[in-house]
Amino acid sequence: MIMGIEKQTREKRSLIDIAKQVMFEKKQAMSFSQLYSEVTQIKGLDETEKRARMSQFYTDLNADGVFVFNNNQWILKRWRRNV
């Protein structure tokens, strides 16, 4: 599980990489707030860092190509049929 990754490794990983791992492991759709909360907790960000990075994380989710917004939740593109 991703929480078991050493702190130094988590600090080096991008928020998007962590999000991919979270979604892969949980195998369920998540709202933006759920996903962002979990990712920032794993990354160990404080409230100031969370606010500062939120809009970039949202932009990265849209641009990455691995994630799809479906029924008001984010899923991995590979879960969606015919995509």
Backbone as CSV, one residue per row, in Angstrom:
resi,resn,N_x,N_y,N_z,CA_x,CA_y,CA_z,C_x,C_y,C_z
1,MET,0.829,-1.183,0.000,0.000,0.000,0.000,0.870,1.242,0.000
2,ILE,0.385,2.284,-0.596,1.187,3.482,-0.797,1.609,4.148,0.512
3,MET,0.786,4.075,1.553,1.173,4.666,2.834,2.413,3.982,3.391
4,GLY,2.686,2.766,2.965,3.839,2.032,3.430,5.140,2.469,2.768
5,ILE,5.054,3.335,1.778,6.253,3.829,1.097,7.016,4.737,2.060
6,GLU,8.304,4.624,2.015,9.138,5.439,2.895,8.891,6.926,2.667
7,LYS,9.033,7.714,3.715,8.757,9.142,3.657,9.570,9.839,2.570
8,GLN,10.836,9.504,2.441,11.682,10.139,1.425,11.160,9.872,0.021
9,THR,10.684,8.672,-0.231,10.143,8.322,-1.539,8.853,9.087,-1.789
10,ARG,7.976,9.172,-0.800,6.725,9.914,-0.950,6.981,11.379,-1.232
11,GLU,7.983,11.948,-0.583,8.288,13.360,-0.778,8.762,13.642,-2.199
12,LYS,9.389,12.690,-2.840,9.905,12.877,-4.200,8.845,12.657,-5.270
13,ARG,7.814,11.908,-4.964,6.782,11.593,-5.956,5.839,12.769,-6.154
14,SER,5.377,12.933,-7.382,4.431,14.010,-7.676,3.051,13.652,-7.135
15,LEU,2.227,14.666,-6.973,0.858,14.435,-6.515,0.101,13.550,-7.502
16,ILE,0.329,13.740,-8.788,-0.357,12.937,-9.810,0.092,11.483,-9.731
17,ASP,1.362,11.239,-9.541,1.836,9.856,-9.395,1.199,9.176,-8.189
18,ILE,1.101,9.910,-7.108,0.465,9.361,-5.912,-1.023,9.111,-6.187
19,ALA,-1.675,10.032,-6.883,-3.100,9.866,-7.213,-3.326,8.613,-8.056
20,LYS,-2.452,8.374,-9.025,-2.564,7.168,-9.851,-2.471,5.919,-8.988
21,GLN,-1.536,5.915,-8.070,-1.344,4.764,-7.190,-2.551,4.565,-6.274
22,VAL,-3.077,5.657,-5.732,-4.257,5.575,-4.864,-5.429,4.983,-5.629
23,MET,-5.684,5.497,-6.824,-6.810,5.006,-7.621,-6.611,3.547,-8.015
24,PHE,-5.394,3.199,-8.384,-5.093,1.820,-8.764,-5.337,0.863,-7.602
25,GLU,-4.914,1.258,-6.411,-5.057,0.392,-5.239,-6.492,0.323,-4.726
26,LYS,-7.196,1.443,-4.743,-8.569,1.466,-4.211,-9.578,0.870,-5.190
27,LYS,-9.278,0.976,-6.481,-10.170,0.437,-7.515,-11.595,0.969,-7.399
28,GLN,-11.710,2.275,-7.110,-13.029,2.891,-7.026,-12.950,4.357,-7.430
29,ALA,-14.068,4.864,-7.952,-14.157,6.271,-8.316,-14.079,7.125,-7.056
30,MET,-13.561,8.340,-7.220,-13.430,9.241,-6.078,-13.755,10.657,-6.519
31,SER,-14.358,11.416,-5.622,-14.565,12.835,-5.898,-13.203,13.532,-5.839
32,PHE,-13.164,14.737,-6.411,-11.918,15.495,-6.370,-11.470,15.705,-4.931
33,SER,-12.398,16.100,-4.073,-12.014,16.391,-2.683,-11.511,15.148,-1.956
34,GLN,-12.126,14.001,-2.212,-11.652,12.756,-1.590,-10.240,12.416,-2.068
35,LEU,-10.062,12.480,-3.377,-8.763,12.134,-3.952,-7.687,13.098,-3.482
36,TYR,-7.970,14.394,-3.537,-6.982,15.384,-3.137,-6.639,15.253,-1.660
37,SER,-7.626,15.012,-0.840,-7.389,14.847,0.588,-6.467,13.658,0.859
38,GLU,-6.745,12.550,0.203,-5.922,11.363,0.421,-4.495,11.566,-0.094
39,VAL,-4.380,12.143,-1.270,-3.064,12.364,-1.875,-2.227,13.308,-1.015
40,THR,-2.822,14.402,-0.562,-2.056,15.363,0.241,-1.705,14.814,1.618
41,GLN,-2.558,13.940,2.132,-2.235,13.292,3.413,-1.021,12.380,3.233
42,ILE,-1.033,11.600,2.169,0.092,10.699,1.893,1.368,11.498,1.674
43,LYS,1.244,12.587,0.937,2.401,13.436,0.632,2.893,14.183,1.876
44,GLY,2.005,14.351,2.859,2.389,15.030,4.093,2.364,16.541,3.987
45,LEU,1.447,17.085,3.179,1.369,18.534,3.002,0.599,19.182,4.148
46,ASP,1.038,20.369,4.540,0.289,21.121,5.543,-0.806,21.930,4.834
47,GLU,-1.652,22.605,5.598,-2.806,23.327,5.030,-2.386,24.400,4.026
48,THR,-1.317,25.097,4.293,-0.839,26.130,3.375,-0.409,25.514,2.046
49,GLU,0.332,24.418,2.108,0.775,23.733,0.890,-0.416,23.149,0.124
50,LYS,-1.394,22.626,0.852,-2.590,22.073,0.201,-3.304,23.143,-0.619
51,ARG,-3.512,24.308,-0.010,-4.190,25.400,-0.728,-3.370,25.862,-1.928
52,ALA,-2.064,25.925,-1.768,-1.200,26.412,-2.837,-1.144,25.466,-4.035
53,ARG,-1.319,24.183,-3.805,-1.164,23.198,-4.872,-2.475,22.699,-5.486
54,MET,-3.599,23.075,-4.899,-4.877,22.507,-5.321,-5.201,22.771,-6.796
55,SER,-5.090,23.998,-7.246,-5.461,24.296,-8.636,-4.524,23.613,-9.628
56,GLN,-3.248,23.507,-9.296,-2.319,22.813,-10.194,-2.622,21.326,-10.245
57,PHE,-3.001,20.741,-9.129,-3.371,19.327,-9.107,-4.591,19.094,-9.991
58,TYR,-5.586,19.965,-9.902,-6.788,19.833,-10.732,-6.417,19.939,-12.218
59,THR,-5.581,20.883,-12.556,-5.121,21.040,-13.935,-4.378,19.795,-14.406
60,ASP,-3.522,19.268,-13.562,-2.754,18.069,-13.906,-3.660,16.853,-14.093
61,LEU,-4.712,16.728,-13.272,-5.667,15.632,-13.445,-6.291,15.675,-14.840
62,ASN,-6.676,16.868,-15.261,-7.299,17.036,-16.570,-6.328,16.791,-17.710
63,ALA,-5.100,17.189,-17.546,-4.114,17.120,-18.626,-3.422,15.770,-18.730
64,ASP,-3.429,14.987,-17.685,-2.632,13.769,-17.624,-3.032,12.715,-18.652
65,GLY,-4.315,12.549,-18.900,-4.770,11.547,-19.862,-5.043,10.187,-19.260
66,VAL,-4.682,9.983,-18.016,-4.930,8.715,-17.333,-6.264,8.775,-16.586
67,PHE,-6.679,9.977,-16.217,-7.892,10.170,-15.436,-9.032,10.667,-16.316
68,VAL,-10.257,10.272,-15.951,-11.461,10.715,-16.648,-12.470,11.155,-15.594
69,PHE,-13.123,12.276,-15.868,-14.192,12.749,-14.982,-15.484,12.119,-15.464
70,ASN,-16.137,11.324,-14.616,-17.301,10.548,-15.008,-18.309,10.529,-13.867
71,ASN,-19.522,10.997,-14.124,-20.573,11.007,-13.097,-20.125,11.710,-11.814
72,ASN,-19.526,12.878,-11.969,-19.072,13.716,-10.852,-17.978,13.080,-10.003
73,GLN,-17.286,12.111,-10.577,-16.161,11.498,-9.869,-15.030,11.233,-10.857
74,TRP,-13.844,11.100,-10.320,-12.672,10.776,-11.128,-12.465,9.270,-11.132
75,ILE,-12.133,8.750,-12.301,-11.819,7.336,-12.462,-10.566,7.233,-13.321
76,LEU,-9.971,6.059,-13.344,-8.884,5.818,-14.266,-9.482,5.539,-15.637
77,LYS,-8.896,6.097,-16.663,-9.417,5.960,-18.019,-9.606,4.496,-18.413
78,ARG,-8.719,3.647,-17.980,-8.782,2.229,-18.352,-9.995,1.512,-17.770
79,TRP,-10.658,2.119,-16.773,-11.870,1.514,-16.210,-13.095,1.765,-17.080
80,ARG,-13.011,2.794,-17.896,-14.162,3.208,-18.710,-14.181,2.417,-20.007
81,ARG,-15.322,1.902,-20.357,-15.461,1.132,-21.588,-15.462,2.069,-22.784
82,ASN,-14.919,1.573,-23.889,-14.935,2.288,-25.166,-14.235,3.637,-25.125
83,VAL,-13.192,3.761,-24.338,-12.428,5.012,-24.324,-11.067,4.755,-24.890
